[in-house]
Amino acid sequence: MTTAISTTLEPELEWDPSAKGRVGMYCLIAAEAGIFTIFVVAYLFYLGKSISGPTPREVLHIPVLLSVCLLSSSVTIHLGVNALRRRKTRTFARWWLLTLFLGATFLAGTVLEWRNLIYKEGLTIQSNLFGTTYYSLVGLHAFHVLVGLIALCIVWLFTISGKMRAEHIERVDALALYWHFVDTVWIVVLLVVYVIGR
């Protein structure tokens, strides 16, 4: 007598594209966090070891307004994502444009700060250890802001051309995660360079 054995196979778990996007962004953020950690540790390690000036206390001023702009952009991008989730594309476009403006203001302020440091204060990347570590750390962050702004600009162009839909929310949300990461890193850079480092 033959006995039939029935086995039930569990269905394979498949990740939809949105889950893959979020996991991919989390992996990117983890890798970038590691890079920033190395730069922060290097900055702290070489702090106060410059033989010649200028020193952080002599040339650095806490960029309060620029910090408010960048950190506020986390709020505006969050409101934009929520608007798109509720299928309010026009509201999304306005919040997204405000996020772009705040981020661009921060980046322009960084450029002006560097111009002042280089031409008025005489601090270049070759001046001393402080100059090398300062421009490396703050420059790394500024580069990430620039990349984020380019991505935000592309999304906004798609939005004003009428190609942005609520179905794209997961991709937009993944980009918002990157922007929140850039803002969070700025808090660390601000504390290390402009508060502790002075």
PyMOL commands that set and color helices and strands:
alter all, ss='L'
color gray80, all
select helices_A, chain A and resi 17-46+56-59+64-85+89-119+129-160+166-196
alter helices_A, ss='H'
color red, helices_A
deselect
rebuild
show_as cartoon
